[in-house]
Amino acid sequence: MLISRFENVVANANHYSAEALLSLVKQCSSIKTLQQVHTQMVVNSIHKPNHLLSHIILHLKDFTYASLFFSHIAPHPNDYAFNIMIRGLTTTWHHYPLALHFYYQMKSLGLRPNNFTYPFLFLACANLVEIQHGRLGHSMVFKLGLDSDSHTSHSLITMYARCGELGCARKVFDEISEKDLVSWNSLISGYSKMGYAREAVEMFGELRDAGFEPDEMSLVSVLGACGELGNLDLGRWVEGFVVEHNMTLNSYIGSALISMYAKCGDLVSARRVFDSMAKKDVITWNAVISGYAQNGMADEAISLFHGMKEEYINPNKITLTAVLSACAGIGALDLGKQIDEYASQRGFQHDIFVATALIDMYAKCGSLDSAQRVFKDMPRKNEASWNAMISALASHGKAKEALSLFQRMSNEGGGARPNDITFVGLLSACVHVGLVAEGYRLFDMMSTLFGLVPKIEHYSCMVDLLSRAGHLYEAWDLIEKMPEKPDKVTLGALHGACRRQKNVEIGERVMHLLLELDPSNSGNYIISSKIYANLNMWDDSARMRELMRQKGVIKTPGCSWIEIENQLHEFRAGDGLWLDSVDVCNIIDLLYAELQREGYVPKIVE
């Protein structure tokens, strides 16, 4: 249809009006057809560059042709041409630095930016986290009297929130005389995305008190906050609101509900929402796979990953990161290698998040060489990448290499700066090889050189380090100096050391704290009983066993996973024979025989 009309245009060019040619512009579905119409406009001396530019940007979305066309607008583009170009650079092509360049070029030509300019300028600043340019733009908004424009105010709230200036975002919101739902959503979303979950929930309550009915954006933002806070009650209310108002359970709100339930530990509800969705895209699958992986249900996460592929949904970077985390949790090295190959085929291997997850997976699956290969090949590294490699070296007993890598991070890490997690990895390295003096040095360095306040994890590492080295009284002194109560991991490390060192005095102090914190953990009673038994204090040993029975605590059986032909099999101590279990036992017997030949003598502990 369009081609035949072009033939008429060519044949009767002199008879076509500007209106007819502009009508054809709107119908163009390719650059080639647009160029034909443009030729006729030039022949007929019809100069309407803004119409052509608008269609190129908003409909054809061709960056190269739009840039070329814009550069040939003579003598100078007007404010409309600049505005439409800035909009395209921000929302269509995401070339945020170039959007800033065009804004300043527009000003340098003496053109006045307006309420069609600033919303997209602030969006560019938000994505670049360029607070200074944003502030300059905000001052111009006041000078030009655009501060009452609602679109400009909304984008200002988003910009300040993304740049971490939540106080400024709230101030802009408070100064809006007539707030609409978009105003509320902008602030709630800002709070939620920047980790201010409590404030997001409070603002959501105020939105409802103000008489506004939440829309999809409101609900998705508050669901994110509910997940962070573990606010299951409000999360369930949101799902009820969706059902009551017959809202479509699309990918946007469905994945938010799944993530909320998963973060609150309610995987039954998360799976119910997932199963009830008619259409499941990659975002929905990612939400449920990540939910299971984050809750330690790695086998289910991997099973869902296989199900996703069976539904012909192509995994993306987020999928791979979640599944690699699941592989790391249960040592599924073969699947991890397959994902590494898939990432390379799809060009994801240099993505900073996928590569970091690969390092973690390989390290936890025992393949340190592969972890180092991935790390070495990364073109860009952030804090998480360095930390993953430091922790990998630490967990493999490579303390010197971990400390050396820390020096490299400090000297050549670029924008990556050591943080809390870095020092957890370093202190763990010291624990594995007993570097007490180095541990103390690093512990002090945290605050003196890097301005970091030691957290419970760092104290736990130090207590573990001192306990393993036999410095039980120093470890107890450190526990007493902690700014907050020790957790069960910290106490458990010292408790176990007391058993090895046969120290009843410290062991009893730790035991009382542990039984308050974790009364259902069978290990605490058993270790305490053995501390007494090692010193022939049989009555006290029996008392701990009896206390365990009185509280109804049952010893948790050991659990292992074995991967056979990409299928994970789980079995527990005391399980009967199952499919392939005879073969598994035969392999274990062979391994045991090899260990004996190497001189290994097992230490059997009841």
N, C-alpha and C positions, 0 to 999 in steps of 0.2 A: 504493500500500500504506500509506504513512505517512498520507496524507490520510484514508483510511477509518478508521484507528485514531484519528485526531484527532476524527472524528465520533463515535466511540464514547466518547471521553473527554468530549466536550461533553454527550452524552446521559446518561452514567453517571458524572458527576464525583464524586459522593459515594462511589462504589464503588472508585475507583482508589487504590491504596496509594502510598506514597512510592517504593517500589522500582519500581513500574510506570511512574510519571512520570519517574523518573531514567533508566530504560531508554529512554524516548522521547527524553529529552534527547540521549542518545548517538547517536540516529538522525537528529537534525535536521541538514539540509544547507543551511538558510538562516536568516537572522535572523527572517523572518516566522514560520516554523514554530516556532522556539524561543520567540518571544513568546507563541504560543498555549499552548505547554506551560507557560510561566512563569505565564500567567494562571490556569491550572488549579491550579498549585502554590499560588498566593496564595489562591485560593478555598478550597482544602482545608487552608490554614494549614500548608503544608509549606515550611519555611525551610531551603533548601540552597543558599545563594548561591555557595559555592565551586565546586560542581559546574557551575552555569550559567556562572560566570566562566571556568572552565577550558575549557569547550567553546567559548565565544565567542573566546577567545584562541588556543588551540592548533588548533582545527579550522576555525572560521569566519573567524578572523583579521580581525575587524572592529574597527578601532581606535576609531572613534567610539562604537559601542555598548558596547564594553568599558569605555571611559573613563566613559561615562554610568552604566553599571551599577555600576562600582566606586564612583563618588561617592555612590550611594544605598544602599550596604551599611551598615546601622545596627546598633548605635550606632557601632562602629568596625570597620574590616576587621581580620582577624587576620593572623598572620605568613604563613599559606598564601596568602591573597589578595594580600598585598604581593609575595610571592615569584613567584607566577604572573604578576603584572602586570609586574614587573621583567624576568622572563624574556621575556615577549612584546615589551616595549619594546626589548630588546636583540637578540633573535634573529629576531623576526618583522617588526617595523616599523623597526628600526635607529634609534629615537629615543633615542640614547645620553644626551644631556643630561637628558632627562626620566627616564630610568632612575636617574641619580644623584639627581635630585630625590626620587623615590619612596623611595630608600634612606634618605636623610636624614629624610624625613617619617616613615618607619617607626620610625626611632630616636627621633624627637621624641615619638612616641606611647607610648614605653616598651616597644615590642616588640623582642625580641632577634633580630637577623639570625642565620642559621645556615648550614649547609653547602649549603643550596639557594639562599641569597642571594648569597654571595660569588663563586662562579664567574661569575655574570652581571654582578655589579658590576665585577669585574676585566676582563671582556670589554668592557664599556662604557668603562672607563678606557683600555684598550688602543686602542680605535678613536678616542677623543678625544685620545690622547697626554696624559692627565691623570695625570702621575706622582705629584703630591702627594696627590690623592684615593686613588690606588692604594696609596701608602705608609701612609696613615691606615687604609685597609681592612686592610692586611697586619698592622698592629699590633693591630687588633681581632681578627684571626684567632688571633694568639698568646694574647691575653687570654681568648678564649672556648675555647681548647684545640682549635681546628679545624685546626691546622697539619699534622696527620697525615692529613687527608682528601685522598684522591688527586685528586678533581675540583678542589678548591680549589687544590692545588699546581700542577696542570697549567695552570689559568687564570692563576695568579701568574706562571709562567714566560712564558706568552704576553704578559701585560701588561708585564712588565719588558723583554722583548725588543722589543716594538713601541715602547716608550718609549726605546729605545736604551740601556737599562741591562743589557747582556749579562752583566756581572759579577754583578749581583744575580740574574739569571735562572739563571746557573750555580750560584750559592750555594743557591738554592731546590732545584734539581735534585740537588745533592750531598747535601742534607739529607734527601732522600726515602729512607727505610730500605729499602723494597721497591719498586724501580723496575719499572714495566711498560712495554710498548711505547709507550703513549701518552706516558709521561714522556719517553722518548727522542725521540719524534717532535716533541713540543712544543719541545724545545731545538734539535733539528736544523733545524726549520722556522724558529725564531727567528733562528738564525745565518744561514740561507740568505736569508731575506727582508730582513734588515738589512745584507746585503752582506759578511758574514763567511764567505765561501765556503770558505776553507781550514779554518776551525774546523768548519764543517758537515760537510765531507768526513772530517775526523778523528773527529768524533763518530759518523758513520755507520760508520766502521771499528770504533770501540769497541762500538757496538751489536751488530755481528756477532760480535766477540770475546766479548761477554757471553752469546752463545748465542741471541739473538733473531733471528727471521726477519723481514726487512723487509716491511712491507705497502705498500699503494699510496701512503699519505701519506709514508712514509719515502723511497720511490723518487722521488716527484715533488720533494720537497725537495732531495734530493742531486743530482738532474738539474739543478735550477736552479743549484746550486753548481758542478757540472761545466761548465756553459755559461760561467759567469763566469771560471773558471780555465782554460778550454780543455782540460779533462781528458777527452780523447776516449776513452782506455782505460777509465776507470771508467764513462763513459757507455755504451760498448758492452757492458760487463759487465752494466749494469742492463738493457739491452734483452735480453741473453741470459737473465737471471734471469726476466724477464717471460715469455719464450717457454718456458723450461724449466718454469715453474710454471703454465703454461696460464692466465695472467692475461688478462682481457679487455682488449683494446687500446681502452679507451674514450676519450672526449674528454679526460678529466683527465690520464691518463698518456700518451696519444698526443700531445697538444699539448706536453707537457713534453719528450718525446723529440725532437719536431720542432724545438723551440726550442733544445734542447741541441746537436743536430747543426748547426743553422744558426749558432749562436754560435761553434762550433768550426770553422766554415768548410766543413763536409762537407755540402753541399747535396744531393749525390746520395743520401746516406742519409736526409736530412730528407725528400726527395721520396718515397723508397721507403716510409718509414713512413706518410706522408700517403696515398699511393696504395693502401696495403694496408688502410687502415681502412674497415670496412664502412659505418659511419655517420660523417658529417662534419658537425659543427655549426659555428656561427659562431666558436667558440673555436679549433677545429682549423684552419679557413680563415685566421683571423687569424695563427695561429702560422706557417703556411707563407708567407703573403704578407709578413709582417714579416721573416721570415728572408731571403727574396730581396731585399727592399728594403734591409735592413741590410748585405747583402753586395754592394751596388752593382749587382744584376741587376734594374734597374727595369723593363725591358721584360717580363721574366717575371712580376714581381710584378703588373704591370698586366694581363697576360694571365690570371693566376689570379683577379684581381678580377672580370674579365668572366665567367670560368667560374663563380665563386661566384654571381653574379647569375643565370646561366643555370640553376643548380640551385635557384633560388628561396630562397636563404639571404639574409636581410636584413642588409646591412652595419650594424655599430654604430660607436660612436665610435672604438674601437681600429682597426677596419678602415679608416676614413676617414683616420685619422692616418698609418697605414702607407702607404696608397696616395698620399696627398698628398706624403709623403716621396719616393716613387718618381717622382712627377710633377716634383718639384723637381729631382731628379737628372738628368733628361733634357729638361727644359723643355717638358713636355706641358701647355701652358697650357689648351687646350680641355677636356681631361679634368678638369683642376683646377677650371675654372669649373663644370663639371657637378657635381662633388662639392660645391662651394660651394652650388650651388642645392639639391642633395639634402639637405645639412646643414641648410639653412634650412627646408626642407619638414618635416624630421623633428625640428626643434627642437634640433639639435646645434650650431648656429652660434655659440652663446655658451658652449659647453663650452670650458674653458680650454685643453685639449690640442688639440682640433680647430682652434680659432681660431689658436693659435700655429703649428700646422702650415700653416694657410692663409696666414699672414703670410710664413712661410718659402718656401712654394711660389710665391706671387705675386712675391716679391722675386727669387727665382732664375730665374723665367720672364720677368723684365723689367717686370712690372706693379707699379711702386712705389705708384701711386695706390690700387690695389686693396688692397695690403698695409696702407697707412695707413688706409683705410676700415675694414678688419676690426679693426685695432688700436683705432681710435677708438670703435668700437661695442661693444667688450668691456666688460661690466659689472664684471668683476673681472680683475685682471692679477697674475701671479706673476713671479718672476725670469725664467723662460723666455720669457714674453711680451715683457717689456721688452727682454731680450737679443736676441730675434728681430727686433724692430723696429729696435734700434740697429744690429745687423749688416746689416739690409736697407738702411738709410740709408748705412752705410759702404760696402757693395758697389756702391752707385749713385753714389759720389763725393760724397755729401751730408755732408761731415765736420762742418760747423757745426751742421747739424740733428741729427746723431748726438750731438754734445757737449751740445747744448741738451736733448735728450731724456734724457741721462744726468743732467743737473741736475734735471729733473722727477722722474726715478726716485728720486734722493737725497732730494728735498724732499717729494714727495707719493706715493711708491710704496707707502705703507702698510707691510705686512709684507715687501714685496719689497726686498731689500738687494743692492747691487752685489756680484757675485762674480767668480770667475776668468773666466768666459765673457764677462761684461760688458766686462772690460778687454781681452779679445782683440778684441771688436768695436770698441772705441774706438781701440785701437792700429792696427787695420786701417784705420779711417777716416783716421787720420793718415798711414798709408802711401800711401793713394790720392791724397792731395793734397799730400804732402810736408811735413807739419807736424812738423818735427824737434823744435823746442823744446817744443811741446805734448805730443809723444810722450814726451819725457824727463820732463815734469811728471806725466803720468799713470802712467808706470812707477814713479816715486818714490811717488806717492800711494797706490798699491796697498798698500804695506807701512806707510807712515806714518799714513794715515788709516783704512784698512780692515783692517789686520792680515793682508793676504794675501801669501803667499810667491810671487813670480813663478815660473811654470813654463816648460817648454820652449817652449810656444806663445807666451808673452809675449816671451821672448828672440828667438824666430824673427821676430816682428813688428818688434821693435826693430832686429834685424840687417837685415831687409828695408827698413825705413824709412831707416836710415843708408846702406845700399848704394845705394838709388835716388837718394839725395841726393848720392852721390859720396863719402861719408865712409867709405872702405873700411878705412882703418886703425883708425878708431873701432869699426867693425863687427867687425873681427878681434879687437880688444881685448876687446869684449863677449863674443865667443865663448870667449876664453881665461878669462874670469871666470865663466862659467856653472858652476853647481854640479854639473851632470852633462854628459855628452858631448852635443854638438850632434847633432841628427838630420839626415837627408838633406834635409829641406825647408829648414831653416835654412841649411845649407851651400849648397844649390842656389840660394837667393836671392843669396847673396854671390858665388857662382861666375858666375852670369849677369851680375851687375854688373861683375865683373872683366873680362868680355868686352867690355861696353859701354865701360868706362873704359880698356881696353887695359892693364890692370895685371897683369903677369906675376908679380910677386913674391907678392902675396896670392893670385893665381889658382893658383899652384903649391902653396901651402900648403893651400888648400881642396881642390884636386884630389886630393892624397894621402889626405886624410881621406875624401873622397867615394868613391874607388875601393876603400877598405877597407869602407865602410858599404854601398855599393850598386854592386858590380862589374858587375852585369848591366844597368844603366841606360845605354842608348845615348847619351842626352843628355849625360852627363858627359864622354864621350870626344869627342863632336862639339864641345861648347862649348870644351873644352881645346884641341882642334885649331885652332879658329877664333881663340882668344886668341893662339896662336903665329902663325897666318897673318896676322892683322891687323898684326903687327909684323915681317912678312917673315921670321919664323923658320921657314923651310920644312921643315928637317930635323926639328925638334921637332913640327911639325904633322903630318908624315907618320908620325912615331913613334907618335903617339896613334891615328892611323887604323889602323896596323899592329897596335898593342896590342889594339884593338877586334876586329880580325879574328882574332887569335891566341886571344882568349878566347871566340870564337864569338858575340859580341854582335851582334844584328841590329837595325837601326833600326826602332822600332815605328811602323807606319803611322798616320796621322791617322784619326780616326773621328768620324762625325757621325750625328745622328738627324734625320729629318724626319717630321713628323706630317701625314698626309693622310687626311682624313675619319675621325678618331679611330683610325687605324692608324699605328703607329710603324714606320718603315723605317730600317734601319741600313745605312750603307755606309762603306767604308774607301778611303783613297787607293790608287789602282791597280786598284780593282774595275772589272770590265767593265760594259757596259750591262745594266740589269735593267728590270723592269716599271716604267713611268712615269719612268725615269731621264732620257729625252729631255725630258719636260715639266719635270722638276726643273732640268736644265741650262739650259733656256730661261728659267726664272724667275731663276736665278742670273745669267745674262747680262744680264737686264733690271736686276737690282739693281746689277750692276757698272757698267752704263751710267749709272744714276742717281748712283752714287758718283763717277764720273768728272766728271759735270756739276757736282757739288758741290765739285770740286777735289781729291778724294782720289787720292793717288798711292801704290800698294801698295809695301811694302818686302819684296821676295822674298828669303828666306833659304834656302839649301840645307841 
